[in-house]
Amino acid sequence: MILQDVHLPDGTGPVDLTVEDGRITAVGPGLAVPAGATAVDGRGGVVLPGLVDAHCHLDKTLWGIPWQPHSAGGAAIEDRIRNGEVRRAELGLPSRDSIRALLATMVAAGTTLVRTHTDVDLSCRLEGIEAVTEVAAELGHAVEVEQVAFPQGGLLTRPGTLTLLSDAIDAGATVVGGIDPSALERNPVRHLETVFTLAAEKGVGIDVHLHERGTLGAFAMELTVELTEQFGLQGRVALSHAPAIADIDPEPARRLADRLAAASISLATATVYNTPVMPVAMLAEAGVTLASGNDGIRDLWGPYGTGSMIERVHHLAFRSGFRRDDQILSALATATTGGRRMLGRDEVQPAAGSTADLVVLPLPNAAEAIVLRPTPALVLKGGVVVARNGEVLEAAPVG
């Protein structure tokens, strides 16, 4: 196929892109239409790499279910955990219909790669893993989904969970999770050592939820660096949320960033509610990979979220006080190059030789598109149009 009349993220354009066998083969103005190719009109929009949601919770979503007023008692993490565990059976969670509806919405919004944290505990066991796996296979032509086996309710504090995490990896999860090793588990060294040992034994990555603030959170991040080096898992470890690096003093934050970069540990931010905003510029300068995700999307943890990574990048840029185009595009990079790097995927760009996972937004300027958040005109996965004007295509035709 040939994608005609689009602008590149740096403002170059209009240009055309030819695609063959899922890869971009040429980029330039006025390219001839190859014999037998289908021409797709980009209508002057900006073409971006397919978006990456590096942190979400598909198994928890209430998407498509009638509105549920928020029912968690307080602001404490433990309250939200208990509320979710109590009410999920009542609401039929995990729901394949809700997962399918949300994942399709995410694709229509330009997402082509997802990392979802799926609850694994003594009551739901592997129900979420199985539900997400089934739905991901149905939409596999349009989006790639990887799962983190996530012990949200605790690991050490709930004997038997470790065996379930191992079973979840055997069932297809490719990352093992952890959560608040001090504040929730009360044993940071043992908790993280348990997670790292399982990951090393199974040959999978690690992604730890770290809500802990201040020096407590910084301590957990330092401990993660030490274990990453000890287990030789550089490039395979991520910390999600990790607000500590945003609310400790600048000098220790920079030293911590340097250690994270040296150990190739990635950070994922969701820029949710009133949590501190990640210091995007400082982390980039230090060489830390920073990715973005939506976190919970209309679930028992909170009623907000649309599934759009363009909207999430908008929040990150706005809350960071970014006004210049280059600053706004640095926020966008967390949902493109940063997300793919964190998930261990090759970089995607609208350039010759790249995989053709692309999104076309109906404005000629990338920064303007992040500010205005339009519905994508086109979404391509592997060079095939999988969504158009906010609608996912059931089959996968081009043209």
Beta strands, then each sheet from edge to edge (+ up, - down):
strand 1: 2-6
strand 2: 15-20
strand 3: 23-28
strand 4: 39-41
strand 5: 46-49
strand 6: 51-56
strand 7: 111-119
strand 8: 144-150
strand 9: 175-179
strand 10: 205-210
strand 11: 237-241
strand 12: 265-269
strand 13: 290-292
strand 14: 358-361
strand 15: 378-381
strand 16: 384-388
strand 17: 391-392
sheet 1: 3+ 2- 1+ 4+
sheet 2: 5+ 14- 15+ 16- 17+
sheet 3: 6+ 7+ 8+ 9+ 10+ 11+ 12+ 13+
end
